[in-house]
Amino acid sequence: MCWRCAEIDKEIDHYRCLCTRVADEGSIKSLHIPIEELKVEKARVHIEGLQ
């Protein structure tokens, strides 16, 4: 795993941890937005690395 993917995984873990700490459904939904964006960024990093 490249260093950028490791950093992205740390950010994803941070947001997932926050999801376990909040009880407000709106907050939980809004925390899933950056998680999905980070997953897309991670996929993009892998695609760029293959080219």
C-alpha positions in Angstrom: 0.0 0.0 0.0 1.4 3.4 -0.9 1.8 6.2 1.6 -1.1 8.2 0.2 -3.5 5.3 0.5 -2.4 4.8 4.1 -3.1 8.5 4.8 -6.5 8.2 3.2 -7.3 5.1 5.3 -6.4 7.0 8.4 -8.9 9.7 7.5 -11.6 7.2 6.7 -11.0 5.5 10.1 -11.2 8.9 11.8 -14.6 9.6 10.2 -15.9 6.1 11.0 -14.8 6.6 14.6 -16.8 9.8 14.7 -19.8 8.0 13.4 -19.7 5.7 16.5 -19.6 8.7 18.8 -22.6 10.7 17.5 -26.2 9.7 17.9 -27.8 12.3 15.6 -28.9 10.6 12.4 -28.2 13.8 10.3 -24.7 14.0 11.6 -24.1 10.3 10.8 -25.3 10.8 7.3 -23.2 13.9 6.8 -20.1 11.9 8.0 -20.6 9.3 5.4 -20.2 11.9 2.6 -16.4 12.5 3.2 -15.9 8.8 3.7 -17.3 8.1 0.2 -15.3 11.0 -1.2 -12.1 9.5 0.3 -12.9 6.1 -1.1 -13.3 7.7 -4.6 -10.0 9.5 -4.1 -8.2 6.3 -3.1 -9.5 4.6 -6.2 -8.4 7.5 -8.3 -4.9 7.3 -6.8 -4.7 3.6 -7.7 -5.8 4.3 -11.3 -3.3 7.1 -11.7 -0.6 4.8 -10.4 -1.3 2.2 -13.0 -1.0 4.6 -15.9 
